[in-house]
Amino acid sequence: MVEINLLPQADRRRSGSGGDGWKLAALALLPLTAAAILVPEWLVSHQIGKLRDEQALLQGEIAALTPTKQKHDELLATRRTLEGVTAVAQTLRDAKTYWTNDVAAFSAQLPSGGGVAVTSMNVKPLDAGALTSLQQGGVYAGKNVVREFDLSGTARSQQSVVNFLNAFENSPNFAVNFRSLQEEGETGRYTFAASVGLVGAAPAPAAGTPAGTPAGTADAAAAPAPATPADGGSDVR
């Protein structure tokens, strides 16, 4: 069978060459298509490999630093413990009262005449609220008492008690809160009870308080006279 191409000569050439052109174009696209698929995949694989290498490196560094971190945590825990101990020690030191110094100051103020024997003594701190309450009642007026010596004792006479208490009342470092005096029947001796206040540094004046006037105290003019025993009589000695 014979095929006869009835198209003009120019059209015949274009038709024949056109078929070959599509084939060449398809063959040329194959490498580009393969590159478009393989290159991104290679890039992703390369990036994943780098990330894995970095991860392995970091894990090695973590493993190497783990003992150091454990030691750091131990030291941090020890530091917290020491800070707690230091805070407690600081609080105790700030609140510490040097009782021996207080007793020495009390002993140095004792009158030389004698006639009084202290049978018991209790030293205790006096907070600002308690001091204000006492001062409103006329006790320790004008003096910033920070500690009290609660005393009980015996004396040969009323005057011995007066001399004993006045030795503290007349000192700027002490104040007196006289409590009681009682005669012991036929012995002629007296028992007494009193508190001697130890004066500390004056507090800062409150706002609106005139300079030189201790806050929370009564007027100095209203301060009571030195303590004298109630119901007193003449010295029996």
C-alpha positions as CSV (number, residue, x, y, z in Angstrom):
1,M,0.0,0.0,0.0
2,V,1.4,3.3,-1.1
3,E,0.8,6.5,1.1
4,I,0.6,9.7,-0.8
5,N,1.1,12.9,1.1
6,L,-1.0,15.5,-0.6
7,L,0.2,18.4,1.6
8,P,2.3,21.1,0.1
9,Q,6.1,20.7,0.3
10,A,6.6,23.4,3.0
11,D,3.9,21.9,5.2
12,R,5.4,18.4,4.8
13,R,8.7,19.5,6.2
14,R,7.1,21.3,9.2
15,S,5.0,18.3,10.0
16,G,7.9,15.9,9.9
17,S,10.3,18.1,11.9
18,G,7.6,18.9,14.5
19,G,7.3,15.3,15.6
20,D,11.0,15.0,16.2
21,G,11.0,18.3,18.1
22,W,8.6,17.0,20.7
23,K,10.7,13.9,21.2
24,L,13.8,16.0,21.8
25,A,12.0,18.3,24.1
26,A,10.7,15.4,26.2
27,L,14.2,13.9,26.4
28,A,15.6,17.2,27.5
29,L,13.0,17.5,30.2
30,L,13.9,14.2,31.8
31,P,17.1,15.4,33.4
32,L,15.5,18.6,34.6
33,T,12.6,16.7,36.2
34,A,15.0,14.3,37.8
35,A,17.1,17.2,39.1
36,A,13.9,19.0,40.4
37,I,13.0,15.9,42.4
38,L,16.5,14.7,43.6
39,V,18.1,18.0,44.5
40,P,15.5,19.1,47.1
41,E,15.6,15.5,48.5
42,W,19.4,15.6,48.8
43,L,19.3,19.0,50.4
44,V,16.8,17.8,53.0
45,S,18.8,14.7,53.7
46,H,22.0,16.8,54.0
47,Q,20.2,19.2,56.4
48,I,18.9,16.2,58.5
49,G,22.4,14.8,58.6
50,K,23.8,18.0,59.9
51,L,21.0,18.3,62.5
52,R,21.7,14.7,63.7
53,D,25.4,15.5,64.0
54,E,24.6,18.6,66.0
55,Q,22.3,16.6,68.2
56,A,24.9,14.0,68.8
57,L,27.4,16.8,69.7
58,L,25.0,18.4,72.1
59,Q,24.2,15.1,73.7
60,G,27.9,14.5,74.2
61,E,28.3,17.9,75.8
62,I,25.2,17.3,78.1
63,A,26.7,14.0,79.2
64,A,30.1,15.7,79.9
65,L,28.4,18.5,81.9
66,T,26.0,16.2,83.9
67,P,28.5,15.7,86.8
68,T,29.2,19.4,86.9
69,K,25.5,20.2,87.0
70,Q,25.0,17.7,89.8
71,K,27.8,19.3,91.7
72,H,26.3,22.7,91.0
73,D,22.9,21.6,92.3
74,E,24.6,20.2,95.5
75,L,26.4,23.4,96.1
76,L,23.3,25.4,95.5
77,A,21.4,23.3,98.0
78,T,24.3,23.7,100.5
79,R,24.2,27.5,99.9
80,R,20.5,27.7,100.6
81,T,21.0,25.7,103.8
82,L,23.9,27.9,104.9
83,E,21.9,31.1,104.1
84,G,19.1,29.8,106.3
85,V,21.5,29.0,109.1
86,T,23.1,32.4,108.7
87,A,19.7,34.2,108.8
88,V,18.8,32.4,112.0
89,A,22.2,33.3,113.5
90,Q,21.8,36.9,112.4
91,T,18.4,37.1,114.0
92,L,19.6,35.6,117.2
93,R,22.6,37.9,117.3
94,D,20.5,41.0,116.7
95,A,18.0,39.9,119.4
96,K,20.7,38.7,121.8
97,T,20.8,40.4,125.2
98,Y,24.1,40.6,127.0
99,W,22.7,39.7,130.4
100,T,26.1,39.6,132.0
101,N,26.7,43.2,131.0
102,D,23.3,44.2,132.4
103,V,23.9,42.4,135.7
104,A,27.3,44.0,135.9
105,A,25.7,47.5,135.4
106,F,23.1,46.7,138.0
107,S,25.7,45.5,140.5
108,A,27.8,48.7,139.9
109,Q,24.8,50.9,140.8
110,L,24.1,49.2,144.2
111,P,24.4,51.6,147.1
112,S,27.3,51.1,149.4
113,G,25.3,51.4,152.7
114,G,23.9,47.9,152.6
115,G,21.0,46.8,154.7
116,V,19.2,45.2,151.7
117,A,19.5,41.6,150.6
118,V,18.1,40.6,147.1
119,T,16.6,37.2,147.4
120,S,15.5,36.8,143.7
121,M,16.0,38.6,140.5
122,N,14.5,38.0,137.0
123,V,15.7,39.9,134.0
124,K,13.3,40.3,131.1
125,P,13.0,42.5,128.0
126,L,10.4,45.2,127.9
127,D,8.8,45.9,124.5
128,A,7.6,49.3,123.4
129,G,3.9,48.5,123.9
130,A,4.4,47.5,127.5
131,L,6.6,50.5,128.2
132,T,4.0,52.9,126.8
133,S,1.3,51.3,129.0
134,L,3.5,51.7,132.1
135,Q,4.4,55.2,131.2
136,Q,0.8,56.1,130.8
137,G,0.4,55.0,134.4
138,G,3.3,57.2,135.5
139,V,5.9,54.4,135.7
140,Y,9.3,54.9,134.0
141,A,8.1,58.3,132.8
142,G,10.6,60.0,130.5
143,K,12.9,57.0,130.3
144,N,13.3,54.5,127.5
145,V,13.4,51.3,129.5
146,V,14.3,48.3,127.4
147,R,14.8,45.6,130.1
148,E,13.5,45.1,133.6
149,F,15.1,43.5,136.7
150,D,12.2,42.1,138.7
151,L,13.5,42.0,142.3
152,S,12.4,40.7,145.6
153,G,14.4,40.9,148.8
154,T,14.6,41.7,152.5
155,A,15.8,44.8,154.3
156,R,16.6,45.9,157.8
157,S,14.4,49.0,157.6
158,Q,12.1,51.0,155.4
159,Q,14.9,53.6,154.9
160,S,17.2,50.8,153.6
161,V,14.7,50.0,150.9
162,V,14.3,53.8,150.1
163,N,18.1,54.2,149.8
164,F,18.4,51.1,147.7
165,L,15.7,52.1,145.2
166,N,16.8,55.8,145.1
167,A,20.3,54.7,144.0
168,F,18.7,53.5,140.8
169,E,15.9,56.1,140.5
170,N,18.5,58.9,140.6
171,S,20.6,57.3,137.9
172,P,20.0,58.3,134.2
173,N,20.6,54.7,133.2
174,F,17.9,53.2,135.4
175,A,14.3,53.7,136.5
176,V,12.3,52.2,139.3
177,N,8.8,50.7,139.6
178,F,8.1,50.2,143.3
179,R,5.6,47.4,144.0
180,S,5.3,46.5,147.7
181,L,6.8,46.6,151.2
182,Q,5.7,44.5,154.1
183,E,7.0,44.1,157.7
184,E,7.8,40.5,158.8
185,G,6.0,40.2,162.1
186,E,8.3,40.1,165.1
187,T,11.6,39.9,163.2
188,G,11.6,43.6,162.5
189,R,12.7,43.0,158.9
190,Y,10.9,44.0,155.8
191,T,10.2,42.2,152.5
192,F,9.9,44.3,149.4
193,A,9.2,43.8,145.6
194,A,10.2,46.2,142.9
195,S,11.3,46.4,139.2
196,V,14.4,48.3,138.1
197,G,14.3,49.3,134.5
198,L,17.5,49.4,132.4
199,V,17.4,52.5,130.1
200,G,18.5,52.0,126.4
201,A,19.0,54.4,123.5
202,A,16.2,56.9,123.1
203,P,14.0,56.1,120.1
204,A,13.6,58.5,117.2
205,P,10.9,61.1,117.8
206,A,7.5,60.4,116.1
207,A,6.2,62.7,113.4
208,G,4.8,65.9,115.1
209,T,6.6,65.3,118.3
210,P,8.7,68.2,119.5
211,A,12.5,67.6,119.5
212,G,13.8,66.4,122.9
213,T,10.4,65.0,124.0
214,P,10.4,61.2,124.1
215,A,7.4,59.9,122.2
216,G,4.7,58.2,124.2
217,T,5.8,59.4,127.6
218,A,4.0,61.6,130.1
219,D,5.0,65.2,130.7
220,A,8.2,65.4,132.7
221,A,6.5,67.6,135.1
222,A,4.1,64.8,135.9
223,A,6.8,62.4,136.7
224,P,6.4,60.9,140.2
225,A,8.8,61.6,143.0
226,P,11.3,58.8,143.9
227,A,9.7,55.7,145.1
228,T,8.9,55.5,148.8
229,P,7.3,52.6,150.6
230,A,3.6,52.9,151.2
231,D,2.3,53.2,154.7
232,G,5.8,53.9,155.9
233,G,6.8,54.7,159.4
234,S,10.1,55.6,161.0
235,D,13.1,53.3,160.7
236,V,12.8,50.6,163.3
237,R,16.6,50.2,163.5
